[in-house]
Amino acid sequence: MKYWLALCAVFTLVACTTTDPYSGEEKTSNTAKGAGIGAVAGAVIGAASASKSDRKKGAITGALAGGAIGGGVGAYMDRQEAKLRDELQGSGVQVRREGDRLYLIMPGNITFATGRYEIKSQFYNVLDSVSKVLKEFDQTAIKVSGHTDSTGSDQLNQTLSEQRAESVRQYLIRQDVASGRIQAIGYGPRYPVASNSTAEGREQNRRVELELLPME
């Protein structure tokens, strides 16, 4: 049984291994990782639900079904990531991928005026592009989080971060992204990504992030 589990996972991962055109290194796509995990899970369930004499067959059948499901989530997020990178190229918005989650990092200096929560009009086109992709890929939930640097009082920064996150949420809703998909949270200065002791670090900390995750 252990042999079949390992074999299912290895075959799935090897089949989806590609060569990075920039580094020349072989890498496994997120689709393959999801398929591998799904294959192992499916094999376990398939074997457990089959009779003793048919466990090998049940494991293989379950692995194929689980791999398809797991790979489907990864492939969906792969396509969404590619579309976002294409739409946001040169916009100043960073696209980051962690497993089956996507993060859009929007620097505060290009999104809002200092100390304000109204979105700059020149940033509308960027958010329009984001909205277009979010409407196309409507099986992802969206968490909008606001972050500030440590300058000023904690209460002021907390309120500002909440207002900025809500401003982005409301903009997306106005562009017909379903409101039930979007959550807005303000974190104030609690989660810096750089040192607040330098102007450059503080600028990085003033940001709004969109976290996109597959709906369960």
C-alpha positions in Angstrom: 0.0 0.0 0.0 2.8 2.4 0.9 4.4 1.6 -2.4 1.3 2.6 -4.4 0.9 5.8 -2.4 4.5 6.9 -3.1 4.2 5.8 -6.8 1.0 7.9 -7.3 2.6 11.0 -5.9 5.9 10.6 -7.8 4.2 10.0 -11.1 2.0 13.0 -10.7 4.9 15.3 -9.8 7.2 14.1 -12.5 4.6 14.5 -15.1 4.1 18.1 -14.2 7.8 19.1 -13.8 8.9 21.8 -16.2 12.1 23.7 -16.9 12.3 27.3 -15.8 13.2 29.3 -19.0 15.1 31.9 -17.0 17.2 29.7 -14.7 17.2 26.5 -16.6 16.3 24.6 -13.3 13.6 22.0 -13.2 10.7 23.0 -11.0 7.3 21.6 -10.0 4.3 23.8 -10.7 1.7 24.6 -8.0 -0.7 22.5 -10.1 1.6 19.5 -9.8 2.0 20.0 -6.0 -1.8 20.2 -5.6 -2.3 17.1 -7.8 0.3 15.2 -5.8 -1.3 15.9 -2.5 -4.7 15.2 -4.0 -3.5 11.9 -5.4 -2.1 10.7 -2.1 -5.3 11.7 -0.3 -7.4 10.1 -2.9 -5.4 6.9 -2.8 -5.9 6.6 1.0 -9.6 7.2 0.7 -9.9 4.8 -2.2 -8.1 2.0 -0.5 -10.0 2.5 2.7 -13.4 2.3 1.0 -12.5 -0.8 -1.1 -12.7 -4.4 0.0 -9.5 -6.0 1.1 -9.0 -7.8 -2.3 -9.6 -4.6 -4.2 -7.5 -2.2 -2.2 -4.9 -1.8 -4.9 -7.5 -1.0 -7.5 -9.3 1.4 -5.1 -6.0 3.2 -4.3 -5.3 3.8 -8.0 -8.9 4.9 -8.7 -8.8 7.2 -5.7 -5.4 8.6 -6.6 -6.6 9.6 -10.1 -9.7 11.3 -8.8 -7.8 13.1 -6.0 -5.1 14.2 -8.3 -7.6 15.7 -10.7 -9.2 17.7 -7.8 -6.0 18.8 -6.2 -4.5 19.7 -9.6 -7.6 21.6 -10.5 -7.2 24.1 -7.6 -3.5 24.7 -8.5 -4.3 25.1 -12.2 -7.0 27.6 -11.4 -4.7 29.7 -9.2 -1.9 29.4 -11.9 -4.2 30.9 -14.5 -5.3 33.7 -12.2 -1.7 34.5 -11.2 -0.7 34.7 -14.9 -3.6 37.0 -15.7 -2.9 39.3 -12.8 0.8 39.5 -13.6 -0.1 40.4 -17.2 -2.6 43.0 -16.2 -0.5 44.6 -13.5 2.9 44.7 -15.2 4.5 48.1 -14.7 1.7 49.3 -12.3 3.9 49.2 -9.1 1.7 46.4 -7.6 3.6 43.3 -6.6 2.1 39.9 -7.2 3.3 37.2 -4.8 2.4 33.5 -4.8 2.5 31.3 -1.7 1.1 27.8 -2.4 -2.5 28.2 -3.5 -2.7 31.8 -2.2 -2.0 35.0 -4.2 -1.0 38.3 -2.7 -1.3 41.7 -4.4 0.9 44.3 -2.6 -0.2 47.9 -3.2 2.3 50.5 -1.9 0.5 53.2 0.0 2.3 56.0 -1.8 0.8 55.1 -5.1 -2.6 54.3 -3.8 -3.3 57.1 -1.2 -2.2 60.6 -0.4 -0.3 60.9 2.9 -2.7 60.5 5.9 -5.7 60.0 3.6 -7.9 57.0 2.8 -9.4 58.2 -0.5 -7.9 56.2 -3.4 -5.9 58.4 -5.8 -7.7 58.8 -9.1 -4.6 57.8 -11.0 -4.8 54.4 -9.3 -8.4 53.7 -10.6 -7.1 52.0 -13.8 -5.0 49.6 -11.7 -7.9 48.6 -9.5 -10.1 48.3 -12.6 -7.6 45.8 -14.0 -7.7 43.9 -10.7 -11.5 43.9 -10.6 -11.6 42.5 -14.1 -9.5 39.5 -13.2 -11.4 39.0 -9.9 -14.7 38.9 -11.7 -13.3 36.3 -14.2 -11.9 34.1 -11.4 -15.0 34.2 -9.2 -14.1 31.1 -7.1 -11.6 33.0 -4.9 -12.2 34.8 -1.7 -10.6 38.2 -1.2 -9.1 39.5 2.0 -8.1 43.2 1.9 -5.7 44.2 4.7 -4.5 47.7 5.5 -1.1 48.4 7.0 0.7 51.5 8.2 4.2 52.5 9.5 4.7 53.3 13.2 4.7 57.1 12.8 1.9 58.6 14.9 -0.4 57.1 17.5 -1.5 53.5 17.4 -5.1 54.5 17.3 -4.6 56.9 14.4 -2.8 54.2 12.4 -5.3 51.6 13.3 -8.2 53.7 12.1 -6.3 54.8 8.9 -5.5 51.2 8.0 -9.1 50.1 8.4 -10.4 53.1 6.3 -7.9 52.3 3.5 -8.8 48.6 3.4 -12.5 49.5 3.3 -11.9 52.0 0.6 -10.4 49.3 -1.6 -13.2 46.9 -0.7 -15.8 49.4 -1.7 -14.1 50.2 -4.9 -14.0 46.5 -5.9 -17.7 46.2 -5.0 -18.5 49.2 -7.2 -16.8 47.3 -10.1 -19.2 44.4 -9.6 -17.0 42.1 -7.6 -19.4 40.3 -5.3 -19.4 41.9 -1.8 -19.7 38.5 -0.1 -16.3 37.5 -1.4 -14.5 40.5 0.1 -13.4 41.0 3.7 -11.6 44.2 4.8 -9.3 44.3 7.9 -7.0 47.0 9.3 -3.8 46.0 11.1 -2.2 49.4 11.8 1.5 49.1 12.3 1.5 45.5 13.7 2.9 43.7 10.8 5.8 45.6 9.2 7.7 44.1 6.3 10.7 46.4 6.8 12.3 48.5 9.5 10.4 51.6 10.6 13.7 53.3 11.5 14.3 54.4 7.9 12.2 56.3 5.4 12.5 53.5 2.8 11.3 51.0 5.4 8.3 53.1 6.5 7.3 53.5 2.8 7.3 49.7 2.4 5.2 49.3 5.5 2.5 51.7 4.3 0.6 49.3 2.1 -2.7 47.6 1.3 -2.6 43.8 0.5 -5.1 41.7 -1.3 -5.0 38.0 -0.4 -6.7 35.7 -2.8 -7.5 32.2 -1.7 -9.6 29.4 -3.2 -13.1 29.0 -1.9 -13.5 25.7 0.0 
